[in-house]
Amino acid sequence: MEVITVKSTAKAQLIDITEEVARKVKGVESGVCFLYVPHTTAGIIINEGADPAVAQDILDLYQRLVPYDYPYRHLEGNSPAHVKASFTGPGLSVLIENGRLMLGTWQRIFLAEYDGPRTRKVYLKVLEG
Ligand code: ZN
């Protein structure tokens, strides 16, 4: 297993980790890359990376759906981040063919931070074949 370390710099942030993932799978001709975020207030998504406004729209809408001023029960004070992380999910997989991540033209892989700034980990495992 490999680990990618990501440092977020804001409370909520989508951080493009596509190049780090591509470096980790270099030399793999064909297989599946599994990515897993071992955190409860962060997640991982694939979405458009060409226009940064898309990432901001996603974060803005999540913020409207999960406001800070709801009467949450969790006393740690970060319930909105837990809820947003549950929307996002902790893991995904990407196919590798001909030595490349099989992402679509506009797709990028993002660590989704909802309770930053923090240092986060992304676990990565490749099954070749
Ligand atoms: Zn909490």
Backbone and ligand atoms as CSV (ligand in chain L), in Angstrom:
chain,resi,resn,atom,element,x,y,z
A,1,MET,N,N,0.838,-1.199,0.000
A,1,MET,CA,C,0.000,0.000,0.000
A,1,MET,C,C,0.874,1.251,0.000
A,2,GLU,N,N,0.429,2.257,-0.712
A,2,GLU,CA,C,1.119,3.551,-0.722
A,2,GLU,C,C,0.261,4.562,0.025
A,3,VAL,N,N,0.897,5.648,0.472
A,3,VAL,CA,C,0.166,6.719,1.154
A,3,VAL,C,C,0.507,8.047,0.488
A,4,ILE,N,N,-0.511,8.813,0.192
A,4,ILE,CA,C,-0.327,10.193,-0.277
A,4,ILE,C,C,-0.719,11.108,0.880
A,5,THR,N,N,0.167,12.017,1.239
A,5,THR,CA,C,-0.112,12.975,2.313
A,5,THR,C,C,-0.535,14.295,1.677
A,6,VAL,N,N,-1.646,14.831,2.176
A,6,VAL,CA,C,-2.205,16.068,1.619
A,6,VAL,C,C,-2.394,17.061,2.746
A,7,LYS,N,N,-1.873,18.275,2.583
A,7,LYS,CA,C,-2.075,19.328,3.583
A,7,LYS,C,C,-3.117,20.303,3.059
A,8,SER,N,N,-4.245,20.376,3.752
A,8,SER,CA,C,-5.259,21.356,3.354
A,8,SER,C,C,-4.927,22.697,3.990
A,9,THR,N,N,-5.432,23.754,3.386
A,9,THR,CA,C,-5.113,25.107,3.863
A,9,THR,C,C,-6.358,25.915,4.192
A,10,ALA,N,N,-7.536,25.287,4.082
A,10,ALA,CA,C,-8.789,26.005,4.349
A,10,ALA,C,C,-9.753,25.076,5.066
A,11,LYS,N,N,-10.825,25.638,5.605
A,11,LYS,CA,C,-11.852,24.852,6.285
A,11,LYS,C,C,-12.447,23.820,5.325
A,12,ALA,N,N,-12.881,24.277,4.168
A,12,ALA,CA,C,-13.436,23.388,3.153
A,12,ALA,C,C,-12.702,23.620,1.841
A,13,GLN,N,N,-12.296,22.521,1.201
A,13,GLN,CA,C,-11.406,22.667,0.047
A,13,GLN,C,C,-11.409,21.371,-0.759
A,14,LEU,N,N,-11.431,21.487,-2.066
A,14,LEU,CA,C,-11.200,20.324,-2.929
A,14,LEU,C,C,-9.784,20.452,-3.476
A,15,ILE,N,N,-8.933,19.478,-3.170
A,15,ILE,CA,C,-7.513,19.544,-3.525
A,15,ILE,C,C,-7.226,18.496,-4.588
A,16,ASP,N,N,-6.765,18.962,-5.729
A,16,ASP,CA,C,-6.489,18.084,-6.867
A,16,ASP,C,C,-5.248,17.230,-6.576
A,17,ILE,N,N,-5.435,15.908,-6.491
A,17,ILE,CA,C,-4.315,15.001,-6.206
A,17,ILE,C,C,-4.032,14.081,-7.404
A,18,THR,N,N,-4.556,14.438,-8.571
A,18,THR,CA,C,-4.436,13.562,-9.741
A,18,THR,C,C,-2.978,13.256,-10.094
A,19,GLU,N,N,-2.126,14.282,-10.040
A,19,GLU,CA,C,-0.724,14.069,-10.435
A,19,GLU,C,C,0.000,13.164,-9.441
A,20,GLU,N,N,-0.303,13.312,-8.149
A,20,GLU,CA,C,0.313,12.447,-7.137
A,20,GLU,C,C,-0.123,10.998,-7.348
A,21,VAL,N,N,-1.404,10.804,-7.655
A,21,VAL,CA,C,-1.895,9.442,-7.908
A,21,VAL,C,C,-1.211,8.876,-9.155
A,22,ALA,N,N,-1.120,9.674,-10.209
A,22,ALA,CA,C,-0.484,9.217,-11.457
A,22,ALA,C,C,0.973,8.812,-11.208
A,23,ARG,N,N,1.681,9.575,-10.358
A,23,ARG,CA,C,3.077,9.223,-10.029
A,23,ARG,C,C,3.158,7.881,-9.302
A,24,LYS,N,N,2.203,7.634,-8.400
A,24,LYS,CA,C,2.221,6.391,-7.625
A,24,LYS,C,C,1.933,5.156,-8.484
A,25,VAL,N,N,1.187,5.324,-9.558
A,25,VAL,CA,C,0.832,4.162,-10.385
A,25,VAL,C,C,1.743,4.051,-11.618
A,26,LYS,N,N,2.754,4.900,-11.679
A,26,LYS,CA,C,3.673,4.875,-12.819
A,26,LYS,C,C,4.304,3.484,-12.948
A,27,GLY,N,N,4.348,2.981,-14.161
A,27,GLY,CA,C,4.924,1.670,-14.408
A,27,GLY,C,C,3.899,0.554,-14.418
A,28,VAL,N,N,2.669,0.850,-13.992
A,28,VAL,CA,C,1.594,-0.150,-14.041
A,28,VAL,C,C,0.931,-0.062,-15.406
A,29,GLU,N,N,0.954,-1.167,-16.134
A,29,GLU,CA,C,0.397,-1.162,-17.499
A,29,GLU,C,C,-1.126,-1.280,-17.485
A,30,SER,N,N,-1.639,-2.149,-16.611
A,30,SER,CA,C,-3.077,-2.405,-16.574
A,30,SER,C,C,-3.468,-2.842,-15.168
A,31,GLY,N,N,-4.601,-2.320,-14.681
A,31,GLY,CA,C,-5.044,-2.710,-13.345
A,31,GLY,C,C,-6.104,-1.785,-12.813
A,32,VAL,N,N,-6.253,-1.832,-11.484
A,32,VAL,CA,C,-7.205,-0.967,-10.789
A,32,VAL,C,C,-6.480,-0.277,-9.647
A,33,CYS,N,N,-6.673,1.018,-9.547
A,33,CYS,CA,C,-6.110,1.803,-8.453
A,33,CYS,C,C,-7.232,2.104,-7.468
A,34,PHE,N,N,-7.085,1.586,-6.252
A,34,PHE,CA,C,-8.051,1.874,-5.191
A,34,PHE,C,C,-7.517,3.021,-4.347
A,35,LEU,N,N,-8.397,3.963,-4.059
A,35,LEU,CA,C,-8.036,5.114,-3.230
A,35,LEU,C,C,-8.981,5.158,-2.038
A,36,TYR,N,N,-8.415,5.352,-0.848
A,36,TYR,CA,C,-9.237,5.335,0.359
A,36,TYR,C,C,-8.747,6.393,1.343
A,37,VAL,N,N,-9.686,7.179,1.849
A,37,VAL,CA,C,-9.377,8.253,2.796
A,37,VAL,C,C,-9.816,7.814,4.195
A,38,PRO,N,N,-8.854,7.614,5.121
A,38,PRO,CA,C,-9.199,7.093,6.452
A,38,PRO,C,C,-9.573,8.202,7.436
A,39,HIS,N,N,-10.512,9.036,7.043
A,39,HIS,CA,C,-10.931,10.169,7.880
A,39,HIS,C,C,-12.453,10.277,7.867
A,40,THR,N,N,-13.022,10.871,8.912
A,40,THR,CA,C,-14.484,11.003,8.997
A,40,THR,C,C,-14.987,12.394,8.628
A,41,THR,N,N,-14.058,13.323,8.388
A,41,THR,CA,C,-14.477,14.672,7.990
A,41,THR,C,C,-13.797,15.099,6.687
A,42,ALA,N,N,-13.376,14.116,5.906
A,42,ALA,CA,C,-12.821,14.349,4.580
A,42,ALA,C,C,-13.250,13.175,3.706
A,43,GLY,N,N,-13.118,13.336,2.406
A,43,GLY,CA,C,-13.485,12.256,1.493
A,43,GLY,C,C,-12.715,12.395,0.194
A,44,ILE,N,N,-13.162,11.675,-0.806
A,44,ILE,CA,C,-12.475,11.722,-2.092
A,44,ILE,C,C,-13.515,11.653,-3.206
A,45,ILE,N,N,-13.328,12.506,-4.211
A,45,ILE,CA,C,-14.267,12.543,-5.340
A,45,ILE,C,C,-13.504,12.678,-6.656
A,46,ILE,N,N,-14.195,12.332,-7.727
A,46,ILE,CA,C,-13.721,12.651,-9.069
A,46,ILE,C,C,-14.728,13.620,-9.670
A,47,ASN,N,N,-14.228,14.743,-10.175
A,47,ASN,CA,C,-15.110,15.696,-10.848
A,47,ASN,C,C,-14.279,16.595,-11.747
A,48,GLU,N,N,-14.921,17.630,-12.299
A,48,GLU,CA,C,-14.213,18.481,-13.266
A,48,GLU,C,C,-13.090,19.273,-12.609
A,49,GLY,N,N,-11.937,19.292,-13.264
A,49,GLY,CA,C,-10.811,20.044,-12.765
A,49,GLY,C,C,-10.382,21.174,-13.669
A,50,ALA,N,N,-10.981,21.265,-14.872
A,50,ALA,CA,C,-10.555,22.299,-15.819
A,50,ALA,C,C,-10.968,23.687,-15.343
A,51,ASP,N,N,-12.189,23.788,-14.822
A,51,ASP,CA,C,-12.689,25.071,-14.344
A,51,ASP,C,C,-12.796,25.014,-12.820
A,52,PRO,N,N,-11.953,25.760,-12.100
A,52,PRO,CA,C,-11.987,25.711,-10.631
A,52,PRO,C,C,-13.322,26.164,-10.054
A,53,ALA,N,N,-14.143,26.827,-10.855
A,53,ALA,CA,C,-15.461,27.258,-10.377
A,53,ALA,C,C,-16.340,26.060,-10.039
A,54,VAL,N,N,-16.108,24.921,-10.693
A,54,VAL,CA,C,-16.913,23.724,-10.400
A,54,VAL,C,C,-16.665,23.266,-8.965
A,55,ALA,N,N,-15.402,23.189,-8.553
A,55,ALA,CA,C,-15.080,22.782,-7.185
A,55,ALA,C,C,-15.705,23.755,-6.187
A,56,GLN,N,N,-15.638,25.036,-6.494
A,56,GLN,CA,C,-16.212,26.027,-5.575
A,56,GLN,C,C,-17.729,25.903,-5.521
A,57,ASP,N,N,-18.363,25.628,-6.675
A,57,ASP,CA,C,-19.825,25.421,-6.684
A,57,ASP,C,C,-20.215,24.230,-5.815
A,58,ILE,N,N,-19.450,23.148,-5.910
A,58,ILE,CA,C,-19.744,21.959,-5.094
A,58,ILE,C,C,-19.646,22.312,-3.608
A,59,LEU,N,N,-18.555,22.971,-3.229
A,59,LEU,CA,C,-18.381,23.343,-1.822
A,59,LEU,C,C,-19.467,24.309,-1.361
A,60,ASP,N,N,-19.819,25.270,-2.213
A,60,ASP,CA,C,-20.835,26.268,-1.844
A,60,ASP,C,C,-22.198,25.609,-1.641
A,61,LEU,N,N,-22.549,24.683,-2.521
A,61,LEU,CA,C,-23.856,24.034,-2.399
A,61,LEU,C,C,-23.892,23.097,-1.190
A,62,TYR,N,N,-22.798,22.375,-0.949
A,62,TYR,CA,C,-22.729,21.559,0.273
A,62,TYR,C,C,-22.930,22.446,1.503
A,63,GLN,N,N,-22.348,23.627,1.468
A,63,GLN,CA,C,-22.477,24.550,2.597
A,63,GLN,C,C,-23.931,24.961,2.806
A,64,ARG,N,N,-24.653,25.179,1.704
A,64,ARG,CA,C,-26.073,25.551,1.826
A,64,ARG,C,C,-26.902,24.381,2.334
A,65,LEU,N,N,-26.560,23.172,1.879
A,65,LEU,CA,C,-27.306,21.982,2.302
A,65,LEU,C,C,-27.029,21.621,3.764
A,66,VAL,N,N,-25.805,21.902,4.218
A,66,VAL,CA,C,-25.371,21.502,5.561
A,66,VAL,C,C,-24.847,22.749,6.286
A,67,PRO,N,N,-25.754,23.579,6.792
A,67,PRO,CA,C,-25.329,24.849,7.403
A,67,PRO,C,C,-24.605,24.637,8.732
A,68,TYR,N,N,-23.795,25.621,9.119
A,68,TYR,CA,C,-23.087,25.548,10.401
A,68,TYR,C,C,-24.042,25.767,11.582
A,69,ASP,N,N,-25.184,26.447,11.349
A,69,ASP,CA,C,-26.036,26.862,12.476
A,69,ASP,C,C,-27.222,25.928,12.740
A,70,TYR,N,N,-27.164,24.711,12.277
A,70,TYR,CA,C,-28.175,23.696,12.596
A,70,TYR,C,C,-27.917,23.176,14.022
A,71,PRO,N,N,-28.983,22.777,14.769
A,71,PRO,CA,C,-28.745,22.276,16.149
A,71,PRO,C,C,-28.222,20.838,16.181
A,72,TYR,N,N,-26.972,20.671,15.803
A,72,TYR,CA,C,-26.342,19.350,15.772
A,72,TYR,C,C,-26.185,18.784,17.177
A,73,ARG,N,N,-26.194,17.474,17.310
A,73,ARG,CA,C,-26.044,16.805,18.609
A,73,ARG,C,C,-24.581,16.506,18.949
A,74,HIS,N,N,-23.775,16.263,17.926
A,74,HIS,CA,C,-22.363,15.912,18.118
A,74,HIS,C,C,-21.624,17.091,18.751
A,75,LEU,N,N,-21.043,16.867,19.937
A,75,LEU,CA,C,-20.520,17.980,20.731
A,75,LEU,C,C,-19.157,18.484,20.267
A,76,GLU,N,N,-18.531,17.764,19.370
A,76,GLU,CA,C,-17.200,18.185,18.933
A,76,GLU,C,C,-17.258,19.457,18.074
A,77,GLY,N,N,-18.459,19.760,17.548
A,77,GLY,CA,C,-18.623,20.993,16.788
A,77,GLY,C,C,-18.343,20.870,15.304
A,78,ASN,N,N,-18.049,19.677,14.840
A,78,ASN,CA,C,-17.733,19.536,13.417
A,78,ASN,C,C,-18.725,18.626,12.681
A,79,SER,N,N,-19.959,18.586,13.177
A,79,SER,CA,C,-20.966,17.760,12.500
A,79,SER,C,C,-21.155,18.091,11.026
A,80,PRO,N,N,-21.155,19.391,10.635
A,80,PRO,CA,C,-21.303,19.663,9.197
A,80,PRO,C,C,-20.246,18.920,8.373
A,81,ALA,N,N,-19.027,18.868,8.891
A,81,ALA,CA,C,-17.958,18.178,8.154
A,81,ALA,C,C,-18.230,16.677,8.070
A,82,HIS,N,N,-18.761,16.089,9.146
A,82,HIS,CA,C,-19.097,14.660,9.100
A,82,HIS,C,C,-20.183,14.390,8.055
A,83,VAL,N,N,-21.196,15.272,8.022
A,83,VAL,CA,C,-22.303,15.069,7.076
A,83,VAL,C,C,-21.803,15.205,5.635
A,84,LYS,N,N,-20.998,16.235,5.382
A,84,LYS,CA,C,-20.472,16.428,4.016
A,84,LYS,C,C,-19.582,15.257,3.608
A,85,ALA,N,N,-18.785,14.747,4.549
A,85,ALA,CA,C,-17.936,13.600,4.236
A,85,ALA,C,C,-18.786,12.376,3.904
A,86,SER,N,N,-19.956,12.264,4.547
A,86,SER,CA,C,-20.823,11.122,4.229
A,86,SER,C,C,-21.454,11.273,2.856
A,87,PHE,N,N,-21.693,12.511,2.407
A,87,PHE,CA,C,-22.145,12.728,1.021
A,87,PHE,C,C,-21.087,12.232,0.036
A,88,THR,N,N,-19.848,12.566,0.360
A,88,THR,CA,C,-18.737,12.351,-0.563
A,88,THR,C,C,-18.281,10.901,-0.608
A,89,GLY,N,N,-18.202,10.281,0.551
A,89,GLY,CA,C,-17.720,8.905,0.615
A,89,GLY,C,C,-16.217,8.853,0.807
A,90,PRO,N,N,-15.724,7.725,1.356
A,90,PRO,CA,C,-14.313,7.626,1.703
A,90,PRO,C,C,-13.410,7.012,0.635
A,91,GLY,N,N,-13.994,6.500,-0.445
A,91,GLY,CA,C,-13.110,5.817,-1.385
A,91,GLY,C,C,-13.656,5.739,-2.789
A,92,LEU,N,N,-12.766,5.438,-3.703
A,92,LEU,CA,C,-13.149,5.211,-5.085
A,92,LEU,C,C,-12.056,4.408,-5.780
A,93,SER,N,N,-12.343,3.994,-6.996
A,93,SER,CA,C,-11.349,3.246,-7.762
A,93,SER,C,C,-11.268,3.822,-9.171
A,94,VAL,N,N,-10.076,3.705,-9.751
A,94,VAL,CA,C,-9.836,4.211,-11.105
A,94,VAL,C,C,-9.140,3.110,-11.900
A,95,LEU,N,N,-9.627,2.849,-13.093
A,95,LEU,CA,C,-8.975,1.859,-13.951
A,95,LEU,C,C,-7.681,2.414,-14.511
A,96,ILE,N,N,-6.727,1.511,-14.744
A,96,ILE,CA,C,-5.459,1.859,-15.399
A,96,ILE,C,C,-5.343,0.999,-16.648
A,97,GLU,N,N,-5.136,1.622,-17.776
A,97,GLU,CA,C,-4.912,0.881,-19.024
A,97,GLU,C,C,-3.820,1.582,-19.817
A,98,ASN,N,N,-2.994,0.791,-20.475
A,98,ASN,CA,C,-1.890,1.331,-21.271
A,98,ASN,C,C,-1.043,2.314,-20.454
A,99,GLY,N,N,-0.881,2.012,-19.168
A,99,GLY,CA,C,-0.032,2.835,-18.316
A,99,GLY,C,C,-0.641,4.152,-17.881
A,100,ARG,N,N,-1.938,4.335,-18.113
A,100,ARG,CA,C,-2.587,5.622,-17.780
A,100,ARG,C,C,-3.816,5.408,-16.907
A,101,LEU,N,N,-4.048,6.372,-16.019
A,101,LEU,CA,C,-5.337,6.420,-15.319
A,101,LEU,C,C,-6.413,6.700,-16.362
A,102,MET,N,N,-7.477,5.912,-16.337
A,102,MET,CA,C,-8.523,6.055,-17.367
A,102,MET,C,C,-9.566,7.094,-16.953
A,103,LEU,N,N,-9.098,8.295,-16.683
A,103,LEU,CA,C,-9.995,9.399,-16.358
A,103,LEU,C,C,-10.514,10.025,-17.639
A,104,GLY,N,N,-11.718,10.574,-17.588
A,104,GLY,CA,C,-12.254,11.319,-18.719
A,104,GLY,C,C,-11.501,12.621,-18.914
A,105,THR,N,N,-11.715,13.239,-20.050
A,105,THR,CA,C,-10.981,14.454,-20.426
A,105,THR,C,C,-10.990,15.508,-19.326
A,106,TRP,N,N,-12.130,15.694,-18.671
A,106,TRP,CA,C,-12.268,16.790,-17.701
A,106,TRP,C,C,-12.169,16.314,-16.267
A,107,GLN,N,N,-11.985,15.014,-16.096
A,107,GLN,CA,C,-12.001,14.482,-14.734
A,107,GLN,C,C,-10.659,14.632,-14.024
A,108,ARG,N,N,-10.745,14.993,-12.747
A,108,ARG,CA,C,-9.596,15.031,-11.842
A,108,ARG,C,C,-10.009,14.385,-10.525
A,109,ILE,N,N,-9.006,13.935,-9.777
A,109,ILE,CA,C,-9.256,13.305,-8.480
A,109,ILE,C,C,-8.988,14.346,-7.388
A,110,PHE,N,N,-9.953,14.512,-6.498
A,110,PHE,CA,C,-9.836,15.521,-5.440
A,110,PHE,C,C,-9.963,14.903,-4.050
A,111,LEU,N,N,-9.047,15.279,-3.167
A,111,LEU,CA,C,-9.272,15.069,-1.737
A,111,LEU,C,C,-10.263,16.153,-1.324
A,112,ALA,N,N,-11.349,15.759,-0.680
A,112,ALA,CA,C,-12.366,16.715,-0.254
A,112,ALA,C,C,-12.205,16.983,1.236
A,113,GLU,N,N,-11.712,18.140,1.550
A,113,GLU,CA,C,-11.515,18.559,2.952
A,113,GLU,C,C,-12.749,19.321,3.422
A,114,TYR,N,N,-13.273,18.926,4.610
A,114,TYR,CA,C,-14.425,19.638,5.165
A,114,TYR,C,C,-14.182,20.164,6.575
A,115,ASP,N,N,-13.011,19.870,7.139
A,115,ASP,CA,C,-12.725,20.313,8.507
A,115,ASP,C,C,-11.256,20.692,8.652
A,116,GLY,N,N,-10.774,21.464,7.677
A,116,GLY,CA,C,-9.374,21.845,7.663
A,116,GLY,C,C,-9.135,23.130,8.437
A,117,PRO,N,N,-7.919,23.632,8.329
A,117,PRO,CA,C,-6.777,22.991,7.662
A,117,PRO,C,C,-6.166,21.866,8.499
A,118,ARG,N,N,-5.795,20.803,7.810
A,118,ARG,CA,C,-5.234,19.614,8.456
A,118,ARG,C,C,-4.311,18.887,7.484
A,119,THR,N,N,-3.599,17.920,8.030
A,119,THR,CA,C,-2.846,17.002,7.189
A,119,THR,C,C,-3.668,15.726,7.049
A,120,ARG,N,N,-3.903,15.308,5.816
A,120,ARG,CA,C,-4.745,14.143,5.526
A,120,ARG,C,C,-3.934,13.068,4.825
A,121,LYS,N,N,-4.448,11.846,4.910
A,121,LYS,CA,C,-3.817,10.729,4.211
A,121,LYS,C,C,-4.782,10.161,3.183
A,122,VAL,N,N,-4.239,9.727,2.075
A,122,VAL,CA,C,-4.998,8.956,1.090
A,122,VAL,C,C,-4.247,7.645,0.903
A,123,TYR,N,N,-4.896,6.530,1.208
A,123,TYR,CA,C,-4.297,5.218,0.965
A,123,TYR,C,C,-4.521,4.837,-0.488
A,124,LEU,N,N,-3.520,4.221,-1.060
A,124,LEU,CA,C,-3.578,3.858,-2.471
A,124,LEU,C,C,-3.069,2.435,-2.638
A,125,LYS,N,N,-3.826,1.634,-3.341
A,125,LYS,CA,C,-3.381,0.262,-3.619
A,125,LYS,C,C,-3.726,-0.063,-5.059
A,126,VAL,N,N,-2.791,-0.689,-5.745
A,126,VAL,CA,C,-3.006,-1.082,-7.135
A,126,VAL,C,C,-3.060,-2.595,-7.233
A,127,LEU,N,N,-4.095,-3.070,-7.901
A,127,LEU,CA,C,-4.155,-4.472,-8.272
A,127,LEU,C,C,-3.870,-4.543,-9.771
A,128,GLU,N,N,-2.806,-5.210,-10.130
A,128,GLU,CA,C,-2.450,-5.291,-11.552
A,128,GLU,C,C,-3.172,-6.446,-12.217
A,129,GLY,N,N,-3.446,-6.279,-13.483
A,129,GLY,CA,C,-4.073,-7.366,-14.232
A,129,GLY,C,C,-5.026,-6.872,-15.291
L,1,ZN,ZN,ZN,-16.486,15.086,15.122
